[in-house]
Amino acid sequence: MSEIIDSVVAPANPNIPDLFPGDIVSVHVKIKEGDRERIQEFKGTILFVNTKGVNSSFTVRRVASNGIGVERTFLTRSPRIDKVEVERRN
């Protein structure tokens, strides 16, 4: 039974370093538009890191135009994340 579960589990993304709340990061995400694919950068501060095995995730908040805050949650095992660069540690 364990072998079946292990075959379905997504592999860990090696491009994601250890993250901590308060770190300022730049997340490069693959965006698909029609038949093209491009990489979009989401730069902000980490609010929350969830480390519950397969469902691990982290939430990044950035301030967009006019002072509006935008939060986005990323799965750490997602193949859509190209890389995560830690710009400043807290």
C-alpha positions as CSV (number, residue, x, y, z in Angstrom):
1,M,0.0,0.0,0.0
2,S,2.8,2.4,0.8
3,E,4.3,1.9,-2.7
4,I,1.1,3.1,-4.3
5,I,1.0,6.2,-2.2
6,D,4.7,6.9,-2.9
7,S,4.1,6.7,-6.6
8,V,1.5,9.4,-6.5
9,V,3.3,11.9,-4.2
10,A,4.9,14.8,-6.1
11,P,8.7,15.1,-5.7
12,A,10.2,18.0,-3.8
13,N,11.2,21.0,-5.8
14,P,15.0,21.4,-5.5
15,N,14.8,25.1,-6.5
16,I,13.1,26.2,-3.2
17,P,15.5,26.9,-0.3
18,D,14.6,26.9,3.4
19,L,12.1,29.7,4.0
20,F,11.2,31.6,7.2
21,P,8.6,34.2,8.0
22,G,9.9,37.7,7.4
23,D,12.2,36.8,4.6
24,I,12.0,38.9,1.5
25,V,11.8,36.6,-1.6
26,S,11.4,36.7,-5.3
27,V,9.3,33.8,-6.6
28,H,9.6,33.0,-10.3
29,V,6.3,31.3,-11.5
30,K,5.6,29.7,-14.8
31,I,2.4,31.3,-16.3
32,K,0.6,29.7,-19.3
33,E,-1.2,32.0,-21.7
34,G,-2.9,30.2,-24.5
35,D,-0.2,28.1,-26.2
36,R,2.7,30.2,-24.8
37,E,4.5,29.9,-21.4
38,R,6.4,32.7,-19.6
39,I,7.9,33.3,-16.2
40,Q,6.4,35.9,-13.9
41,E,8.2,37.3,-10.8
42,F,6.3,37.7,-7.6
43,K,8.4,39.7,-5.1
44,G,7.4,40.2,-1.4
45,T,7.6,39.2,2.2
46,I,6.9,35.7,3.5
47,L,4.0,35.8,6.0
48,F,3.5,32.1,6.7
49,V,5.3,28.8,6.1
50,N,3.3,25.6,6.4
51,T,5.5,22.5,6.6
52,K,3.0,19.6,6.7
53,G,4.7,17.1,4.3
54,V,3.1,16.9,0.9
55,N,0.8,19.8,1.6
56,S,3.6,22.2,2.5
57,S,3.2,25.8,1.3
58,F,4.2,29.4,1.9
59,T,2.4,32.7,1.6
60,V,4.0,35.8,0.1
61,R,2.6,39.3,0.5
62,R,3.6,42.3,-1.7
63,V,2.3,45.8,-1.9
64,A,0.9,46.6,-5.4
65,S,0.1,49.9,-6.9
66,N,-1.9,52.4,-4.7
67,G,-0.8,50.7,-1.5
68,I,-3.0,47.6,-2.1
69,G,-1.6,44.4,-0.5
70,V,-1.7,41.2,-2.5
71,E,-1.2,37.8,-0.9
72,R,-0.4,34.6,-2.8
73,T,0.1,31.1,-1.5
74,F,2.5,28.7,-3.3
75,L,2.8,25.0,-2.9
76,T,6.4,24.0,-2.3
77,R,6.1,20.8,-4.4
78,S,4.5,22.7,-7.3
79,P,6.2,22.2,-10.7
80,R,5.0,25.7,-11.7
81,I,7.6,27.3,-9.4
82,D,10.7,27.8,-11.5
83,K,12.9,29.2,-8.6
84,V,12.8,31.1,-5.4
85,E,15.5,33.6,-4.6
86,V,15.9,34.8,-1.0
87,E,16.9,38.5,-1.2
88,R,17.1,39.2,2.5
89,R,16.8,37.1,5.6
90,N,15.0,38.4,8.7
